[in-house]
Amino acid sequence: MADGSVFVLGSFLVSCSAKVQRFPRPGESLAADIVTIEPGGKGLNLAIAARRLGADVDGLLAVGDDLASAFAAPALAQAELPAQMLIRVAGKTGSGVGFTDAEGETCLAVDSGANRSLSAAHVREASDRIATAAMVMAQFEIGDGPIAEAFALARRTGVATLLNPSPFRPIPDGLLSDTDILVLNQTEAEALAEAILPGHADPAEPARFVAELGPAVLARGPRLVVLTLGAAGAVALGRDGAIGQPAFPVDAVDTLGAGDAFAATLGVALARGLGTAEALRQAAAAGAVATRRAGVFEALGRQADIDQLIGLSTV
């Protein structure tokens, strides 16, 4: 098993994001402060963030046979990711549109496109590559089939798994039981609670998360569940108890990549054998670093950026 290496079940999108003073109302056109068009996708972001931390990264991501697919290969090369990650299928490459307002809040819409064609068969073809990783990471811009296949293989071969179920959909019981680390934001936590704790109020409020939703998740298989709280930091609950992590104060420009930076850094840190508290601290710092520039591709930080921010916070 490679030290700190990760295998990412990826997604690829041509991402268009706009910085606006406020979100548009129905039927309204707004002037944007800046518009960024770049390679994106939560899975690609996880892979890039992990690679910039110095991890060996492999994985799978699918693109179509349209003009937009031309973004993919150069993006992988620029990010120092292996070309073997790329799977070409018939159809339309995924795309997404996001807005960030003056307060740093975001909203986005995604058409997964070719990402829906990533399959369990593709995963089986990469089984040897998965079995030699230290961590398998996945997100929900692809279907359940390839994730379930990869996580089941990881469980059989002793490889840790991390799931960020975003954009949220119900998590199948079998997939959840094969997940070691579950990373949720507050919206995702509330949606998950509707399925496993119906009728519970404020499930993503930190104290209620630690007392109610978190234990319910741990009982279904994961050994660690993490709730990200934006500017309020994060809280992690494992079988040894809860750990809180304050946010690192920065002048946020764009928060679109913060969640992906957090999840990738948490996974890499744990794959390297760091304890939960230190992994959580590095993840929070990585999320903060990613907010300091517009867009995501260029905003995801390196280990030196994270270490610098942590160092500044202790001065």
C-alpha positions in Angstrom: 0.0 0.0 0.0 1.5 3.3 -1.0 2.1 5.9 1.7 -0.6 8.6 1.4 -1.6 7.7 -2.1 -5.2 8.2 -3.2 -7.5 6.9 -5.8 -10.3 9.3 -6.8 -13.6 8.3 -8.4 -13.7 11.5 -10.2 -16.0 13.8 -12.2 -15.1 16.3 -14.9 -17.1 19.4 -15.7 -16.5 22.5 -17.8 -17.1 24.9 -15.0 -18.5 28.5 -15.4 -18.6 30.6 -12.2 -19.6 34.2 -11.7 -18.8 36.5 -8.8 -21.9 38.8 -8.3 -22.9 41.3 -5.7 -26.1 39.3 -5.0 -27.8 36.3 -6.5 -30.1 37.1 -9.4 -33.9 37.2 -8.9 -36.1 35.2 -11.3 -36.0 36.7 -14.8 -33.2 39.2 -13.8 -29.8 39.7 -15.6 -26.9 40.9 -13.4 -23.5 42.3 -14.2 -20.8 40.0 -12.9 -17.6 41.2 -11.2 -15.7 38.3 -12.8 -16.6 35.2 -14.8 -14.3 32.2 -14.7 -14.4 29.3 -17.2 -12.2 26.4 -16.2 -11.9 22.7 -15.9 -13.8 21.6 -12.8 -16.0 18.9 -11.2 -15.9 17.8 -7.6 -13.9 14.7 -8.5 -11.3 16.6 -10.5 -11.0 19.1 -7.6 -10.4 16.3 -5.1 -7.7 14.9 -7.3 -6.0 18.2 -7.9 -6.1 19.2 -4.3 -4.6 15.8 -3.3 -1.9 16.1 -5.9 -0.9 19.6 -4.7 -0.4 18.2 -1.3 2.2 16.0 -2.7 0.2 12.8 -2.7 0.4 10.2 -5.5 -3.0 10.4 -7.2 -4.7 8.0 -9.6 -8.4 7.6 -10.4 -11.1 7.6 -13.0 -13.1 10.4 -14.7 -15.2 10.3 -17.8 -15.7 12.9 -20.6 -17.8 12.8 -23.7 -16.9 13.0 -27.4 -17.9 16.7 -27.8 -15.8 19.9 -28.1 -15.9 20.4 -24.3 -14.0 17.2 -23.8 -10.9 19.0 -25.1 -10.5 20.8 -21.8 -9.8 17.5 -20.0 -6.4 16.2 -21.1 -4.6 19.5 -20.8 -6.1 20.0 -17.4 -4.8 16.7 -16.2 -1.4 17.4 -17.5 -1.3 20.9 -15.9 -2.3 19.4 -12.6 0.3 16.6 -12.9 -2.4 13.9 -12.9 -1.9 10.7 -14.9 -3.5 10.5 -18.3 -4.8 7.0 -17.5 -7.5 8.6 -15.3 -9.4 9.8 -18.4 -12.1 7.6 -19.8 -13.8 8.7 -23.1 -17.4 7.8 -23.7 -20.1 8.7 -26.2 -22.2 11.8 -25.2 -21.9 15.2 -23.7 -19.2 16.2 -21.3 -20.4 17.4 -17.9 -20.8 21.1 -17.2 -21.7 23.3 -14.3 -22.7 26.9 -13.5 -22.1 28.6 -10.2 -22.6 32.0 -8.5 -20.8 33.5 -5.6 -22.2 36.6 -3.9 -20.5 39.4 -2.1 -20.8 37.6 1.3 -19.0 34.5 -0.2 -22.2 32.4 -0.3 -22.5 30.1 -3.3 -25.1 28.3 -5.4 -24.5 26.1 -8.4 -26.2 23.7 -10.9 -24.5 20.7 -12.5 -25.3 18.6 -15.5 -23.2 15.4 -14.9 -23.3 14.5 -18.6 -20.7 11.8 -19.4 -19.9 11.4 -15.6 -23.1 9.3 -15.5 -21.4 6.8 -17.8 -18.6 5.9 -15.4 -19.5 2.4 -14.4 -18.7 -0.5 -12.1 -17.1 -2.2 -15.1 -14.6 0.7 -15.4 -13.8 0.3 -11.7 -13.2 -3.5 -12.0 -10.8 -2.8 -14.9 -8.8 -0.5 -12.4 -9.1 -2.9 -9.4 -5.3 -3.4 -9.2 -4.8 0.3 -9.0 -7.4 0.7 -6.3 -6.0 -2.1 -4.2 -2.6 -0.4 -4.0 -3.9 3.0 -2.8 -4.1 4.2 0.8 -7.4 6.0 0.4 -10.3 5.9 -2.1 -12.3 9.1 -2.4 -15.6 9.6 -4.1 -18.3 12.2 -4.5 -21.8 12.2 -6.0 -21.4 13.7 -9.4 -21.2 10.1 -10.6 -23.6 7.2 -10.0 -23.8 4.8 -7.1 -22.6 1.8 -9.1 -18.9 2.7 -9.5 -18.7 4.0 -6.0 -20.2 0.9 -4.5 -17.9 -1.3 -6.6 -14.8 0.6 -5.6 -15.7 0.9 -1.9 -16.5 -2.8 -1.7 -13.1 -3.6 -3.3 -11.4 -1.2 -0.9 -13.1 -2.9 2.1 -11.9 -6.3 0.9 -8.3 -5.1 0.4 -8.0 -3.0 3.6 -8.0 0.4 1.8 -9.7 3.3 3.6 -12.7 5.1 1.9 -13.9 8.7 2.0 -17.3 9.8 0.7 -18.5 13.4 0.2 -22.1 12.9 -0.9 -22.4 16.1 -2.9 -24.6 16.9 -4.7 -26.7 15.1 -2.2 -28.9 12.1 -2.9 -29.9 9.3 -0.5 -26.9 7.1 0.4 -27.6 3.4 -0.1 -27.2 1.4 3.1 -24.5 -0.9 1.6 -22.5 2.0 0.4 -22.7 3.8 3.7 -21.5 0.6 5.5 -18.4 0.4 3.2 -17.6 4.1 3.9 -14.9 4.8 6.5 -15.1 8.6 6.5 -18.2 10.6 5.6 -17.8 14.3 5.0 -21.0 16.4 5.0 -21.8 20.1 4.9 -24.9 21.4 6.8 -27.3 21.1 3.8 -26.2 17.5 3.2 -26.4 16.7 6.9 -30.0 17.9 7.0 -30.9 15.9 3.9 -29.3 12.8 5.4 -31.2 13.3 8.6 -34.5 13.3 6.8 -33.7 9.7 5.7 -32.3 8.3 9.0 -33.7 10.6 11.7 -37.0 11.8 10.4 -38.6 14.5 12.5 -35.5 15.6 14.3 -35.1 19.4 14.4 -31.9 21.2 13.5 -29.8 18.0 12.8 -26.9 20.0 11.5 -26.6 22.2 14.6 -23.3 21.1 16.0 -24.5 19.9 19.4 -27.4 18.0 17.9 -25.1 16.6 15.3 -22.8 15.2 18.0 -25.6 13.9 20.0 -28.0 12.6 17.4 -27.1 12.5 13.7 -23.4 11.7 14.1 -24.0 8.6 16.3 -26.8 7.4 13.9 -24.3 7.6 11.0 -21.5 5.8 13.0 -24.0 3.0 13.8 -24.4 2.4 10.0 -20.7 1.7 9.3 -18.4 4.8 9.1 -15.7 5.2 11.7 -15.6 9.0 11.3 -18.2 11.5 10.3 -17.3 15.2 9.7 -19.7 18.1 9.5 -18.3 21.3 7.9 -19.8 24.6 9.1 -18.4 27.2 6.7 -17.1 30.2 8.6 -17.9 28.4 11.9 -15.3 25.6 11.2 -16.0 21.9 11.5 -16.7 19.1 13.9 -15.8 15.5 13.6 -17.3 12.6 15.5 -15.6 9.2 15.7 -15.9 6.3 18.0 -13.6 8.0 20.5 -15.7 11.2 20.7 -16.0 14.6 19.1 -13.4 17.1 18.0 -14.1 20.7 17.1 -12.1 22.7 14.7 -12.5 26.5 14.3 -12.3 28.1 10.9 -9.2 30.0 9.8 -10.0 33.6 9.3 -9.2 34.8 5.7 -10.5 37.5 3.4 -12.7 35.2 1.3 -13.1 35.9 -2.4 -14.8 32.7 -3.6 -15.9 29.7 -1.5 -16.7 27.3 -4.4 -13.7 25.1 -3.9 -13.5 25.2 -0.1 -15.5 22.0 0.5 -13.5 20.0 -2.1 -10.2 21.3 -0.6 -11.3 20.3 2.9 -12.4 16.8 1.9 -9.3 16.0 -0.1 -6.9 17.3 2.5 -8.7 15.4 5.3 -8.4 12.2 3.2 -4.7 12.7 2.4 -3.8 13.6 6.0 -5.5 10.5 7.3 -4.0 8.4 4.6 -0.6 9.6 5.7 -1.4 8.4 9.2 -2.0 11.7 10.9 -4.4 11.8 13.9 -8.0 13.1 13.4 -7.4 16.4 15.2 -4.4 17.3 13.0 -6.1 16.1 9.9 -9.1 18.2 10.7 -6.8 21.2 11.3 -5.1 20.8 7.9 -8.4 20.3 6.2 -9.8 23.5 7.7 -6.7 25.4 6.6 -6.9 24.0 3.1 -10.6 25.1 2.8 -9.6 28.6 3.9 -6.7 28.8 1.4 -9.1 27.8 -1.4 -11.3 30.8 -0.8 -8.6 33.4 -1.3 -8.8 33.4 -5.1 -11.6 33.3 -7.6 -12.5 30.0 -9.2 -11.2 26.6 -8.1 -8.5 25.2 -10.4 -6.0 27.9 -9.5 -7.3 28.5 -6.0 -6.6 25.0 -4.5 -3.5 25.3 -2.3 -0.3 23.4 -1.8 1.0 22.0 1.5 3.2 25.0 1.9 0.1 27.3 1.8 -1.6 25.2 4.4 1.4 25.1 6.7 1.9 28.9 6.3 -1.7 29.6 7.3 -1.6 27.3 10.3 1.7 29.0 11.3 0.2 32.4 11.1 -2.7 31.3 13.2 -0.4 30.3 16.0 1.7 33.5 16.1 
